[in-house]
Amino acid sequence: MFYFIDESGNTGLNLFDPNQPKLYYGVLGCRANLDVIAEPLLKQLRKDLGVKRIHANELGVGRLTSVAERLARFSKKSDLRFSFYKVSKPDHAVITFFDQVFDAGLNDAVAWHHYWTPLRYVLLFKVSFLFDEDLAKQAWSARREQNPARCEEKLKTLYAALLERVDRLPDARSRELVTGAIKWAAANPKAISYGSSNHESTLQISPNLVGFQQVLQAIASQSAARNSRVNRITVDRQTEFNGAQAELADIYRRLRGHKTDMGPGMPKADYSNMPETPPVFVPGDESAGLELVDVTLWLAKRMEEDKPISPELRALFWSQAKRGMTDEVSLAALDQRWRHLAHLPEPENPLPEELTKIWTTPNRSVVRP
């Protein structure tokens, strides 16, 4: 399998650009190398359009429509499969705060079952309810801070603001849990280790790397489903994040063959089929495959943002996307995935005494998976 990766909506470590609230990744997969088999068609299309390279944003709906049918025929014949991944950047700031401060392996005030079971998401939604954009910005500023003393000061301000809002939570148990966790974190800043040690570690917690995790997991899943090995992963070259992406891909490669059980009822982390081949970073104007994924990602983003496209372009999109995958990192997506927890039936009988003890006694020696 050959995969071609492009991204859109990149604002680097600025998560709060109102014009680009989401980061998008497009993944185009094919059994053959698109840099070889698509080049003859693209050469003719470039000639017909009078351009050196096909860039969707420059051509726009009108001019792309004129070549959409030929691209769709090629996509069907070659069985191209497009997958689409999204990260809500403002939500990412809140989620990363929660995952660091409320991690039961770091925060002794958080019992293991409130983090290593689906109750994690109930608690996450409670905590996220306390945030507005200003507090999310404060959380992200502290997360990026490389000076420990300044990070601690920023967190003190943030913790105080959150504690002032805890009374907004409707139930006493939630107020107790959140208050206890925040007060413990405030008293033990070194245990929480919230800031970044350097610029490279900051890149690893960026939305770009969170989205790239989805990309690598998708490649592993799709290649396994098609019983095919990954021959090449071609990524659009850009200076800021390619090094961090390569490092992440190497970490995942070394995890190949492993599976991790995160906890009862939680998704399993399966690294069994992680690609062994490292990503190759190529300028977008030097790869036919990157030209193609640029077009489809541009269409996906327009559809996501409810912007108009022609019927021909919609048909082109679905010729590739109908067998692809999609996923999103956001509070809304997590809510959709876990909202059934709010509708679970009450137990008919009292909980067994042993289980009651487990749920009421904080575990202070949790080992992180």
DONUZA-648010 format. One record per residue (C-alpha): x, y, z; residue number from 0. Coordinates in pm, whole numbers, plus 32768, in hexadecimal, padded with zeros to 4 digits. Layout:
! residues N
px: X&py: Y&pz: Z&i: NUM
...
END
This chain:
! residues 369
px: 8000&py: 8000&pz: 8000&i: 0
px: 806B&py: 8163&pz: 7FB2&i: 1
px: 7FE6&py: 8282&pz: 8086&i: 2
px: 7FEE&py: 83F7&pz: 8044&i: 3
px: 7FB3&py: 84EA&pz: 8164&i: 4
px: 7F52&py: 8659&pz: 815A&i: 5
px: 7ED7&py: 8748&pz: 8264&i: 6
px: 7E0D&py: 8888&pz: 8267&i: 7
px: 7DBB&py: 898C&pz: 836F&i: 8
px: 7F1A&py: 8988&pz: 8400&i: 9
px: 7F4F&py: 8AAB&pz: 84EF&i: 10
px: 8076&py: 8A10&pz: 85A6&i: 11
px: 805F&py: 8A32&pz: 871D&i: 12
px: 7F57&py: 8B43&pz: 8707&i: 13
px: 7E15&py: 8A8A&pz: 875E&i: 14
px: 7D2F&py: 8BB6&pz: 8762&i: 15
px: 7D2B&py: 8C43&pz: 8602&i: 16
px: 7BB6&py: 8C8A&pz: 85CF&i: 17
px: 7BDA&py: 8C57&pz: 8459&i: 18
px: 7C6F&py: 8AFA&pz: 847B&i: 19
px: 7BE2&py: 8A4B&pz: 85AE&i: 20
px: 7C28&py: 88ED&pz: 8528&i: 21
px: 7D55&py: 8835&pz: 84A3&i: 22
px: 7D10&py: 8740&pz: 838A&i: 23
px: 7DD4&py: 8615&pz: 830A&i: 24
px: 7D89&py: 8562&pz: 81C4&i: 25
px: 7E0E&py: 8404&pz: 8180&i: 26
px: 7DFC&py: 8373&pz: 8020&i: 27
px: 7E4F&py: 8202&pz: 7FFD&i: 28
px: 7E8B&py: 812D&pz: 7EC9&i: 29
px: 7F20&py: 7FD7&pz: 7E81&i: 30
px: 7FFC&py: 8071&pz: 7D74&i: 31
px: 80E5&py: 819C&pz: 7D86&i: 32
px: 801A&py: 82CC&pz: 7D1F&i: 33
px: 8159&py: 8389&pz: 7CD2&i: 34
px: 817F&py: 8294&pz: 7BB0&i: 35
px: 8022&py: 8231&pz: 7B3E&i: 36
px: 7F79&py: 8386&pz: 7B69&i: 37
px: 8088&py: 8457&pz: 7AC6&i: 38
px: 801A&py: 8421&pz: 7959&i: 39
px: 7EB4&py: 848F&pz: 79A7&i: 40
px: 7F23&py: 85B8&pz: 7A78&i: 41
px: 8017&py: 8622&pz: 796A&i: 42
px: 7EF5&py: 8638&pz: 7874&i: 43
px: 7E13&py: 86E9&pz: 796F&i: 44
px: 7F1E&py: 87EA&pz: 79BC&i: 45
px: 7F41&py: 882D&pz: 784A&i: 46
px: 7DC8&py: 8852&pz: 7820&i: 47
px: 7DB5&py: 893F&pz: 794B&i: 48
px: 7EEB&py: 8A00&pz: 78E6&i: 49
px: 7F99&py: 89D1&pz: 7A35&i: 50
px: 80E3&py: 893C&pz: 7AA8&i: 51
px: 8045&py: 8889&pz: 7BD2&i: 52
px: 7EE0&py: 8846&pz: 7C3F&i: 53
px: 7E99&py: 8909&pz: 7D7D&i: 54
px: 7D2A&py: 88FA&pz: 7DDC&i: 55
px: 7D24&py: 8A41&pz: 7E9A&i: 56
px: 7DB3&py: 8AFB&pz: 7D6E&i: 57
px: 7CD1&py: 8A58&pz: 7C6B&i: 58
px: 7B8B&py: 8A76&pz: 7D2D&i: 59
px: 7A42&py: 89C3&pz: 7CF4&i: 60
px: 7A0F&py: 8A31&pz: 7B8C&i: 61
px: 7B58&py: 89C2&pz: 7AF4&i: 62
px: 7B6E&py: 8884&pz: 7BC5&i: 63
px: 7A13&py: 8820&pz: 7B50&i: 64
px: 7A93&py: 8814&pz: 79EA&i: 65
px: 7B7F&py: 86F4&pz: 7A43&i: 66
px: 7AB0&py: 864E&pz: 7B56&i: 67
px: 7A1B&py: 853A&pz: 7A7F&i: 68
px: 7B6D&py: 84C3&pz: 7A01&i: 69
px: 7BF9&py: 84C4&pz: 7B63&i: 70
px: 7ACA&py: 8401&pz: 7BE0&i: 71
px: 7AF4&py: 82F8&pz: 7AD0&i: 72
px: 7C61&py: 82D0&pz: 7B2B&i: 73
px: 7C09&py: 82BC&pz: 7C9F&i: 74
px: 7B0E&py: 81A5&pz: 7C68&i: 75
px: 7BF1&py: 80E3&pz: 7B7E&i: 76
px: 7D17&py: 80FA&pz: 7C6F&i: 77
px: 7C42&py: 80C1&pz: 7DA8&i: 78
px: 7CBD&py: 81FA&pz: 7E58&i: 79
px: 7C4B&py: 8219&pz: 7FC1&i: 80
px: 7C42&py: 8367&pz: 8074&i: 81
px: 7C2D&py: 838C&pz: 81EF&i: 82
px: 7BED&py: 84D0&pz: 82A8&i: 83
px: 7C60&py: 852F&pz: 8407&i: 84
px: 7C15&py: 8666&pz: 84D2&i: 85
px: 7C92&py: 8707&pz: 8614&i: 86
px: 7BD2&py: 8820&pz: 86BF&i: 87
px: 7CEF&py: 8900&pz: 872E&i: 88
px: 7C41&py: 89BB&pz: 884E&i: 89
px: 7BB9&py: 8870&pz: 88D4&i: 90
px: 7D17&py: 87DF&pz: 88C2&i: 91
px: 7D8D&py: 88E3&pz: 89BF&i: 92
px: 7C83&py: 886F&pz: 8AB9&i: 93
px: 7CB6&py: 86FC&pz: 8A77&i: 94
px: 7E2F&py: 8713&pz: 8AA9&i: 95
px: 7DF6&py: 87CE&pz: 8BF1&i: 96
px: 7D0F&py: 86BD&pz: 8C6C&i: 97
px: 7DF3&py: 85A0&pz: 8BFE&i: 98
px: 7F18&py: 8632&pz: 8CBF&i: 99
px: 7E72&py: 86BA&pz: 8DF8&i: 100
px: 7D6D&py: 85A7&pz: 8E2B&i: 101
px: 7E4A&py: 847E&pz: 8DD1&i: 102
px: 7E1F&py: 8386&pz: 8EEE&i: 103
px: 7F89&py: 831B&pz: 8EC0&i: 104
px: 7FFB&py: 847C&pz: 8F15&i: 105
px: 7EEB&py: 850E&pz: 8FF1&i: 106
px: 7EB2&py: 8450&pz: 9136&i: 107
px: 7D5F&py: 84F5&pz: 9168&i: 108
px: 7CD4&py: 844A&pz: 902F&i: 109
px: 7C6E&py: 82E0&pz: 9069&i: 110
px: 7CD5&py: 81F1&pz: 8F54&i: 111
px: 7B6F&py: 81AB&pz: 8EE3&i: 112
px: 7B34&py: 831B&pz: 8E9D&i: 113
px: 7C48&py: 8316&pz: 8D9A&i: 114
px: 7C82&py: 81B0&pz: 8D22&i: 115
px: 7B15&py: 815D&pz: 8CDE&i: 116
px: 7A0D&py: 8212&pz: 8C0B&i: 117
px: 79C8&py: 82E8&pz: 8D3E&i: 118
px: 7AF2&py: 83AF&pz: 8CBC&i: 119
px: 7A0F&py: 8449&pz: 8BB5&i: 120
px: 7901&py: 84A1&pz: 8CAF&i: 121
px: 7A07&py: 8558&pz: 8D7D&i: 122
px: 7A9C&py: 85FB&pz: 8C45&i: 123
px: 794A&py: 868C&pz: 8BE4&i: 124
px: 791C&py: 8711&pz: 8D46&i: 125
px: 7A71&py: 87B9&pz: 8D3F&i: 126
px: 7A42&py: 8842&pz: 8BDE&i: 127
px: 78FB&py: 88E5&pz: 8C50&i: 128
px: 79CC&py: 89CC&pz: 8D2D&i: 129
px: 7A9D&py: 8A4E&pz: 8C0A&i: 130
px: 7A5F&py: 8B73&pz: 8B26&i: 131
px: 7B4C&py: 8BE5&pz: 8A14&i: 132
px: 7C18&py: 8CC0&pz: 8AFD&i: 133
px: 7C5A&py: 8BA3&pz: 8BF1&i: 134
px: 7CA7&py: 8AB6&pz: 8AD1&i: 135
px: 7DAA&py: 8BB0&pz: 8A58&i: 136
px: 7E3F&py: 8BBE&pz: 8BB6&i: 137
px: 7E51&py: 8A42&pz: 8BC4&i: 138
px: 7F00&py: 8A2F&pz: 8A74&i: 139
px: 7FF1&py: 8B46&pz: 8ACD&i: 140
px: 8057&py: 8A8B&pz: 8C08&i: 141
px: 8072&py: 8943&pz: 8B47&i: 142
px: 8168&py: 89E1&pz: 8A56&i: 143
px: 8230&py: 8A93&pz: 8B64&i: 144
px: 8399&py: 8A1B&pz: 8B75&i: 145
px: 83F2&py: 8AD4&pz: 8CB7&i: 146
px: 8375&py: 8A06&pz: 8DE2&i: 147
px: 8349&py: 8B34&pz: 8EC6&i: 148
px: 827D&py: 8BF5&pz: 8DC6&i: 149
px: 81B1&py: 8ABF&pz: 8D7A&i: 150
px: 8161&py: 8A96&pz: 8EEC&i: 151
px: 80F0&py: 8C01&pz: 8F06&i: 152
px: 8011&py: 8BDE&pz: 8DD5&i: 153
px: 7F77&py: 8AA3&pz: 8E64&i: 154
px: 7F32&py: 8B49&pz: 8FB4&i: 155
px: 7E67&py: 8C53&pz: 8F02&i: 156
px: 7DB1&py: 8B4F&pz: 8E33&i: 157
px: 7D6A&py: 8A69&pz: 8F5B&i: 158
px: 7CDB&py: 8B8D&pz: 9022&i: 159
px: 7BF4&py: 8BED&pz: 8F05&i: 160
px: 7B7A&py: 8A87&pz: 8EDB&i: 161
px: 7B3A&py: 8A5E&pz: 9050&i: 162
px: 7A68&py: 8B9A&pz: 904B&i: 163
px: 798D&py: 8AF4&pz: 8F44&i: 164
px: 796A&py: 899B&pz: 8FE0&i: 165
px: 781C&py: 89FD&pz: 9079&i: 166
px: 7791&py: 8A07&pz: 8F17&i: 167
px: 779B&py: 888B&pz: 8F10&i: 168
px: 7640&py: 8809&pz: 8F63&i: 169
px: 7698&py: 86E1&pz: 9046&i: 170
px: 7757&py: 86D6&pz: 918B&i: 171
px: 7829&py: 85A5&pz: 912E&i: 172
px: 78B2&py: 864F&pz: 8FF6&i: 173
px: 7903&py: 8787&pz: 90BC&i: 174
px: 79BB&py: 86B2&pz: 91BC&i: 175
px: 7A84&py: 85F2&pz: 90B7&i: 176
px: 7AEA&py: 8721&pz: 8FEC&i: 177
px: 7B3F&py: 87F4&pz: 911C&i: 178
px: 7C11&py: 86E1&pz: 91B6&i: 179
px: 7CD4&py: 86A1&pz: 9078&i: 180
px: 7D1D&py: 8810&pz: 9035&i: 181
px: 7D87&py: 8856&pz: 919B&i: 182
px: 7E6F&py: 8729&pz: 9198&i: 183
px: 7F07&py: 8797&pz: 904C&i: 184
px: 7F3A&py: 88F8&pz: 90D2&i: 185
px: 7FEF&py: 886E&pz: 9203&i: 186
px: 80C7&py: 877E&pz: 9136&i: 187
px: 8130&py: 882E&pz: 8FF5&i: 188
px: 8268&py: 875A&pz: 8FC3&i: 189
px: 8198&py: 861A&pz: 8FC9&i: 190
px: 80B2&py: 86A1&pz: 8EBB&i: 191
px: 81D9&py: 8715&pz: 8DE4&i: 192
px: 80F8&py: 87EC&pz: 8D0D&i: 193
px: 81E3&py: 88C4&pz: 8C3D&i: 194
px: 82C6&py: 886F&pz: 8B19&i: 195
px: 8438&py: 8829&pz: 8B40&i: 196
px: 8495&py: 88BA&pz: 89EB&i: 197
px: 8407&py: 891C&pz: 8899&i: 198
px: 841C&py: 87B8&pz: 8814&i: 199
px: 8348&py: 8730&pz: 8932&i: 200
px: 824A&py: 8845&pz: 88F1&i: 201
px: 822B&py: 87D1&pz: 8788&i: 202
px: 81DA&py: 8673&pz: 8805&i: 203
px: 80A0&py: 86F2&pz: 88B7&i: 204
px: 802B&py: 87C6&pz: 8791&i: 205
px: 7EE7&py: 877F&pz: 86D3&i: 206
px: 7FC2&py: 8729&pz: 85A7&i: 207
px: 8057&py: 8602&pz: 8661&i: 208
px: 7F08&py: 8597&pz: 86F2&i: 209
px: 7E7D&py: 8593&pz: 8590&i: 210
px: 7FAF&py: 84DA&pz: 850F&i: 211
px: 7F70&py: 83CB&pz: 8614&i: 212
px: 7E1C&py: 8399&pz: 8571&i: 213
px: 7EC4&py: 8387&pz: 841D&i: 214
px: 7FB9&py: 8278&pz: 8489&i: 215
px: 7EA7&py: 81B1&pz: 8534&i: 216
px: 7DD0&py: 81CA&pz: 83FB&i: 217
px: 7EEC&py: 8152&pz: 831D&i: 218
px: 7F25&py: 802A&pz: 8404&i: 219
px: 7DB3&py: 7FD3&pz: 840B&i: 220
px: 7D7A&py: 7FF7&pz: 8295&i: 221
px: 7EAE&py: 7F38&pz: 8227&i: 222
px: 7E57&py: 7E1C&pz: 8316&i: 223
px: 7CEF&py: 7E12&pz: 8298&i: 224
px: 7D6D&py: 7DF6&pz: 8132&i: 225
px: 7E7B&py: 7CFB&pz: 8195&i: 226
px: 7F85&py: 7DD6&pz: 80FB&i: 227
px: 80CE&py: 7E5B&pz: 817B&i: 228
px: 811B&py: 7FCE&pz: 8177&i: 229
px: 8216&py: 8017&pz: 8063&i: 230
px: 8231&py: 818F&pz: 8089&i: 231
px: 819C&py: 82B0&pz: 814E&i: 232
px: 81C5&py: 83FE&pz: 809D&i: 233
px: 8180&py: 8535&pz: 816E&i: 234
px: 8169&py: 8698&pz: 80ED&i: 235
px: 82A7&py: 8747&pz: 815B&i: 236
px: 8294&py: 886D&pz: 824E&i: 237
px: 83A4&py: 88DF&pz: 8335&i: 238
px: 8303&py: 88FC&pz: 848C&i: 239
px: 8275&py: 87A3&pz: 84D5&i: 240
px: 831B&py: 86A7&pz: 83E9&i: 241
px: 842F&py: 8657&pz: 84E3&i: 242
px: 8334&py: 8616&pz: 85F9&i: 243
px: 825E&py: 8545&pz: 850B&i: 244
px: 838B&py: 8470&pz: 84B1&i: 245
px: 83DB&py: 8440&pz: 8623&i: 246
px: 8275&py: 83D7&pz: 866E&i: 247
px: 8274&py: 82E2&pz: 854A&i: 248
px: 83B5&py: 8247&pz: 85D1&i: 249
px: 831C&py: 8221&pz: 872D&i: 250
px: 81ED&py: 8174&pz: 8698&i: 251
px: 82CD&py: 8097&pz: 85C0&i: 252
px: 8382&py: 801F&pz: 86FA&i: 253
px: 8231&py: 7FD3&pz: 879B&i: 254
px: 81CF&py: 7EF7&pz: 8675&i: 255
px: 8142&py: 7DAB&pz: 86EB&i: 256
px: 80CE&py: 7E2F&pz: 883D&i: 257
px: 7F71&py: 7E5D&pz: 88C8&i: 258
px: 7F1C&py: 7F2B&pz: 89FC&i: 259
px: 7DE5&py: 7F04&pz: 8AD1&i: 260
px: 7D95&py: 8060&pz: 8B55&i: 261
px: 7C92&py: 7FE6&pz: 8C4F&i: 262
px: 7B3E&py: 7F3E&pz: 8C6A&i: 263
px: 7A4D&py: 7FC3&pz: 8B66&i: 264
px: 7B57&py: 809E&pz: 8AC5&i: 265
px: 7BD5&py: 808D&pz: 895E&i: 266
px: 7D04&py: 7FAD&pz: 8930&i: 267
px: 7E42&py: 803F&pz: 88A1&i: 268
px: 7EA5&py: 7F4E&pz: 878B&i: 269
px: 7FFB&py: 7F84&pz: 86EE&i: 270
px: 8007&py: 7E2C&pz: 864A&i: 271
px: 800F&py: 7EA6&pz: 84E4&i: 272
px: 80C4&py: 7FF1&pz: 8503&i: 273
px: 8185&py: 8039&pz: 83C3&i: 274
px: 82F4&py: 7FDE&pz: 83C2&i: 275
px: 834B&py: 80CD&pz: 82AB&i: 276
px: 839C&py: 8231&pz: 831C&i: 277
px: 82E1&py: 8356&pz: 827F&i: 278
px: 8389&py: 840D&pz: 8161&i: 279
px: 835B&py: 8587&pz: 8157&i: 280
px: 8338&py: 8611&pz: 7FF7&i: 281
px: 82D9&py: 876A&pz: 7F70&i: 282
px: 8171&py: 8768&pz: 7EFB&i: 283
px: 81D2&py: 87D1&pz: 7D9B&i: 284
px: 82B5&py: 86A2&pz: 7D6D&i: 285
px: 81B7&py: 858D&pz: 7DA6&i: 286
px: 8088&py: 852C&pz: 7CD6&i: 287
px: 7FF4&py: 847D&pz: 7E05&i: 288
px: 800F&py: 85BA&pz: 7ED5&i: 289
px: 7F67&py: 867B&pz: 7DBA&i: 290
px: 7E41&py: 858D&pz: 7DC8&i: 291
px: 7E18&py: 858F&pz: 7F42&i: 292
px: 7E2D&py: 870C&pz: 7F3D&i: 293
px: 7CF7&py: 8713&pz: 7E62&i: 294
px: 7C30&py: 861D&pz: 7F34&i: 295
px: 7C91&py: 86BD&pz: 807F&i: 296
px: 7C29&py: 8811&pz: 7FF6&i: 297
px: 7AD7&py: 877F&pz: 7F98&i: 298
px: 7AB0&py: 86D7&pz: 80EC&i: 299
px: 7AFA&py: 881D&pz: 819E&i: 300
px: 7A01&py: 88DE&pz: 80C8&i: 301
px: 78F3&py: 87DD&pz: 8113&i: 302
px: 794A&py: 87E5&pz: 8285&i: 303
px: 7923&py: 8960&pz: 8283&i: 304
px: 77DE&py: 8954&pz: 81B8&i: 305
px: 7879&py: 8A07&pz: 8090&i: 306
px: 77ED&py: 89BD&pz: 7F36&i: 307
px: 7886&py: 88C3&pz: 7E45&i: 308
px: 7802&py: 8845&pz: 7CF8&i: 309
px: 7752&py: 86F3&pz: 7CCD&i: 310
px: 787E&py: 867E&pz: 7C00&i: 311
px: 796E&py: 86CF&pz: 7D1A&i: 312
px: 788A&py: 862A&pz: 7E19&i: 313
px: 788D&py: 84F0&pz: 7D41&i: 314
px: 7A09&py: 8503&pz: 7D31&i: 315
px: 7A1E&py: 851D&pz: 7EAA&i: 316
px: 7940&py: 83F0&pz: 7EE7&i: 317
px: 79F5&py: 8320&pz: 7DE2&i: 318
px: 7B19&py: 8323&pz: 7ED9&i: 319
px: 7A72&py: 8357&pz: 802B&i: 320
px: 795F&py: 824E&pz: 801F&i: 321
px: 7A56&py: 8143&pz: 8095&i: 322
px: 7B25&py: 8227&pz: 816F&i: 323
px: 7B14&py: 827B&pz: 82DF&i: 324
px: 7ADE&py: 83B2&pz: 83AE&i: 325
px: 7B15&py: 8414&pz: 8517&i: 326
px: 7B29&py: 854E&pz: 85E8&i: 327
px: 7BD4&py: 85BF&pz: 8727&i: 328
px: 7AE2&py: 86AF&pz: 87CE&i: 329
px: 79FD&py: 86C7&pz: 88FA&i: 330
px: 78D0&py: 86A2&pz: 8813&i: 331
px: 795B&py: 8560&pz: 877E&i: 332
px: 79A6&py: 84D2&pz: 88D7&i: 333
px: 7847&py: 852F&pz: 8947&i: 334
px: 77B2&py: 8478&pz: 881E&i: 335
px: 7886&py: 8346&pz: 8862&i: 336
px: 7843&py: 8333&pz: 89D7&i: 337
px: 76F0&py: 83D7&pz: 8A0D&i: 338
px: 7653&py: 8281&pz: 8A47&i: 339
px: 76F4&py: 828B&pz: 8BA1&i: 340
px: 75EC&py: 8387&pz: 8C09&i: 341
px: 74D9&py: 828C&pz: 8BBA&i: 342
px: 755C&py: 8150&pz: 8C60&i: 343
px: 7459&py: 80A1&pz: 8D3C&i: 344
px: 7478&py: 80B6&pz: 8EB4&i: 345
px: 74E8&py: 7F6F&pz: 8F59&i: 346
px: 73C4&py: 7EA4&pz: 8FDF&i: 347
px: 7484&py: 7E2C&pz: 9110&i: 348
px: 7588&py: 7ECE&pz: 91F5&i: 349
px: 76F0&py: 7EB1&pz: 9182&i: 350
px: 77BB&py: 7D97&pz: 9222&i: 351
px: 7882&py: 7E04&pz: 9352&i: 352
px: 79D4&py: 7DC1&pz: 92A9&i: 353
px: 7977&py: 7E99&pz: 917D&i: 354
px: 78F6&py: 7FAD&pz: 925E&i: 355
px: 7A47&py: 7FB5&pz: 9312&i: 356
px: 7B02&py: 7FD1&pz: 91C7&i: 357
px: 7A29&py: 80F2&pz: 9153&i: 358
px: 7A40&py: 81B2&pz: 9298&i: 359
px: 7BB2&py: 8183&pz: 92E8&i: 360
px: 7CA6&py: 825B&pz: 921F&i: 361
px: 7DBB&py: 8190&pz: 9180&i: 362
px: 7EFF&py: 8248&pz: 91C8&i: 363
px: 7FED&py: 8158&pz: 911A&i: 364
px: 7F62&py: 814E&pz: 8FBB&i: 365
px: 8055&py: 80E1&pz: 8EAF&i: 366
px: 8014&py: 818D&pz: 8D62&i: 367
px: 7FDE&py: 809F&pz: 8C3F&i: 368
END
